[in-house]
Amino acid sequence: MTDAQAQIATKPSTIPKSKLAIGRAALTGALSTTTFFVLCWLAGALNLFPLTHMLISLFTPGDPTSLATLGFGVVSATLSGALGGTLIALFWNLTKGKS
């Protein structure tokens, strides 16, 4: 059998080549990171999972159970989550359609 006889029909890619909305990705990153931070702060404050202070220390150097740490950490988590979401959307849009 020759190569011409053994051709296999292929379908075009069904992966959508749409752009991500940068604002939506930034908001999603900010909300998810902040929610995760607050959950870890609560777990640490209630002494449910002692290792959550490691995540808390990514966003603030304060005492993992103080309210000041919660406030500063929420701001830091929101900003870093928004930055992360923005970067993901930017790179997605720069590389869309390339595999």
Number of C-alpha atoms within 10 A of each C-alpha: 5 6 7 7 7 8 8 8 6 6 6 6 8 6 7 8 13 10 14 16 12 18 13 14 21 22 19 18 24 24 19 16 22 22 15 15 23 18 13 22 25 17 17 19 19 11 12 11 13 13 12 19 18 12 14 25 14 12 20 20 11 15 14 23 17 11 13 13 19 22 13 15 24 24 16 19 26 24 20 18 22 25 17 19 23 23 16 17 20 17 11 17 16 11 12 14 13 7 4
